[in-house]
Amino acid sequence: MIVTLLSRLLPFFIGLALGTLAPWLWWLDREAGHRFAERQWTQASRVYARPLELYPGLAMSPDDLVLEMQAAGLQPGSPEQIGRFQRRGESLDIHVPGFNFPDTTQPPQRVRVEFSGQQVSSVRAEDRSAAGLLRLPPAELGNLMPLDDRDRTLVALADFPPLLITGIQAVEDRQFNHHRGIDPRGMLRAAWANLRHGQVVQGGSTITQQLVKNLFLEPDRKLLRKFNEAIMAISLERRFGKAEILEAYLNEVYLGQDGATAIHGFGRASEHYFGLPVQALSPDQIALLIGMVRGASWYHPGRNPERARARRDRVLGMFLETGLIDPAMHDRAVARPLEIQSDRQRRARRHGEFLDLVARQLRRDYRDRDLRDTGLRIFTTLAPSAQSHAERALTEALPRVESSPNELQGAIILVEPASGEVRALVGDRRPGQRGFNRALDARRSIGSVIKPFVYLLALAQPDRFNLVSPLQDQPISVPIAGQPDWQPRNYDGQSHGEVPLLDALANSYNQATVHLGLEVGLDDLFRLLRQLGVEPGSDPHPSAYLGALSLTPLQVAQLYQPLAAEGYSTPLRAITQVVDSEGRAIGRYPMRMRPIRDREALALLDYALRHAVTDGTARSLSWRLSSDPGVRGKTGTTNDLRDAWFVGYTRDWLGVVWTGRDDHAAANISGAATAVPVWATLFGQLPLREQPTHWPESIEWYWVDWPTPRLAAEECQGARAVPFIAGSQPTELSPCLDNGRTSRWRRGRR
């Protein structure tokens, strides 16, 4: 009777199971195929430094090129291998990795770069032919606005190293090319191996099953999940080719964390742990990453180096066992240390201050939804070697000029004058310290840094002023409506009587500057500052002639950019180009050069700022710099000794240095004693070229009976050659001419 009952119920239960299971199997099959076909990889937007262009004549030292390469992830080693370089005296042999630049794809190539002093003398390919222009892959500065907590670098299957492709199969799924999604024999083999070793040394899941788990399923160990995984793996194998599945796996597998961001795929893991593109990995590095597939946290090379090395060596043994490497290569790889880039994870924090500027310019120029696309590549203007020098200058020089330890803070802006590109930005004396960005947000009184613009307004009126015009450096009282009269004093407390305009600026005489400022007008000064791209405020006060304006170091750099660029003004920029994940440009930042009027006056001001360095308040640069390429500059000190500035420029660099206390307390500092040493420390590390002067045709030189505004001759005692805008030279003659020592004055020559 029981047998009869069971025989009647069995078909019912079988039918019920099939009726339930069949739709579930159909849904799993459909869902796997649909979701795999429609998958969209998310990538964080990457921010890169400027690609360094190498060519004969480039002003750069071998040491700086090494800094640039290391920032881009290249490492010392045999140049036989991609991503390695070797230095031999004044030359470097480099195996440059390939890179997809916005305008072209540059393949890997071996080159030799030779130097002559502080300059590149030749760039030659491996066959000794001239390589022409060569670009280094840019250093990655960080990620910007990721959409989720996953980060990856997508790599095509053909671009993965062959050893990685075959090695991952040797370790994770040796039957990958023969099974149809699941490998029953592999499961049994893994179970037996694990039993023999007393621990998990092999996994039973195929690569396809692992991909399914990573893409679609929760990482639990329930039997139902394993069943779903197997069915979906079979579905993928039925619908898609092995190459497509393997490429997806290599780009999806989980390989660790960078803070709160998960690292997915071998492309991103290679960049994160080694600072190299995946194509440049050595066998030991490939083995380390493949070993981490089993457990990225358990085998993390930074947190668990001994465990990670043992796992790496085990993987290398599998490579040897399967014939992927020979015994000699195995022995060399096993002998190598892990060599991960431990500072790679801190790079975004280290460049956070510069990335602040990048983010602000992006928000200014783009809609938010334009920046929500995944995989944007943002190319910036930062020069890693210059940034390193700027950070070191502030860190090393401040302790030498402050009266109490850690009393002062500082900021540095370094700009390429001709292009307006920001090459370095430091907002704290402790590199990488995130917080208040003084370079962008510290609005401090700029002191005498403003004075060149007062003098520029005067020199733009050649019928009234020239470099030898006498100014009265004597007490002055300026009436202010509703307030006591303003009575400025000089820094040294002394008045100097009648002085030439050139000396008044070079020595930064306050009283002479106010006398001159009242002649040119405060409204014109504010109008000029706005024309140069800086908003000075809406409440002008005569103290503005002496720098009673609060500006940031970046704004000060913007003011001086056209002075350093021989009269061509352009907005300072931190971004050159933005491209999407397909390499299409979605934003370009072309240079917008605007010539400034009164270029003759600018040429005279340039001469005066050179005089400020050789004979004025910045004359200490003569012994602080080992060589002077023709620096022009101006110190700045506030009356209460709270803020110290120096702005100086050469042919290739414009540098702004600010120092002071965060609490705005008096610090007994000055531009000459505090900011100049920091600036000199920085510029002493930069490649400097001689500063040429391109005088406008309307500039003429005359001998002057210095310091009086009278024409003289070269043989007159104390005579000095001074430039003038044609027709603005003095008309009174020196007594040395009247005494008959010469019958005429003559035009001086540069």
Secondary structure as UniProt FT lines:
FT   HELIX           2..37
FT   STRAND          45..48
FT   STRAND          53..54
FT   TURN            56..57
FT   HELIX           62..71
FT   TURN            72..73
FT   STRAND          75..76
FT   TURN            79..80
FT   TURN            82..83
FT   STRAND          84..88
FT   TURN            89..90
FT   STRAND          91..96
FT   STRAND          99..100
FT   STRAND          105..106
FT   STRAND          109..116
FT   TURN            117..118
FT   STRAND          119..125
FT   TURN            126..127
FT   STRAND          134..135
FT   STRAND          140..144
FT   STRAND          150..151
FT   HELIX           157..159
FT   HELIX           162..172
FT   TURN            174..178
FT   HELIX           184..197
FT   HELIX           207..216
FT   HELIX           223..239
FT   HELIX           242..252
FT   STRAND          254..258
FT   TURN            259..260
FT   STRAND          261..264
FT   HELIX           266..274
FT   HELIX           278..280
FT   HELIX           283..292
FT   TURN            293..294
FT   TURN            296..299
FT   TURN            301..303
FT   HELIX           305..321
FT   TURN            322..323
FT   HELIX           327..335
FT   TURN            342..343
FT   HELIX           344..346
FT   HELIX           347..350
FT   HELIX           352..365
FT   HELIX           368..372
FT   TURN            374..375
FT   STRAND          377..380
FT   HELIX           384..401
FT   TURN            405..406
FT   STRAND          409..416
FT   TURN            417..420
FT   STRAND          421..426
FT   TURN            431..432
FT   HELIX           438..441
FT   STRAND          444..445
FT   HELIX           447..450
FT   HELIX           451..459
FT   TURN            462..464
FT   TURN            467..468
FT   STRAND          470..473
FT   STRAND          478..480
FT   TURN            481..482
FT   STRAND          483..486
FT   TURN            491..492
FT   STRAND          497..500
FT   HELIX           501..506
FT   TURN            507..508
FT   HELIX           510..520
FT   HELIX           522..531
FT   TURN            532..533
FT   HELIX           542..546
FT   STRAND          550..551
FT   HELIX           553..564
FT   TURN            565..567
FT   STRAND          568..569
FT   STRAND          575..579
FT   TURN            581..582
FT   STRAND          585..588
FT   STRAND          594..595
FT   HELIX           599..615
FT   TURN            617..620
FT   HELIX           621..624
FT   STRAND          632..637
FT   TURN            639..640
FT   STRAND          643..649
FT   STRAND          654..660
FT   TURN            662..663
FT   HELIX           671..675
FT   HELIX           676..683
FT   TURN            684..685
FT   TURN            697..698
FT   STRAND          699..705
FT   TURN            706..707
FT   TURN            714..715
FT   TURN            717..718
FT   STRAND          719..725
FT   TURN            726..727
FT   HELIX           735..738
FT   TURN            739..740
FT   STRAND          747..748
//
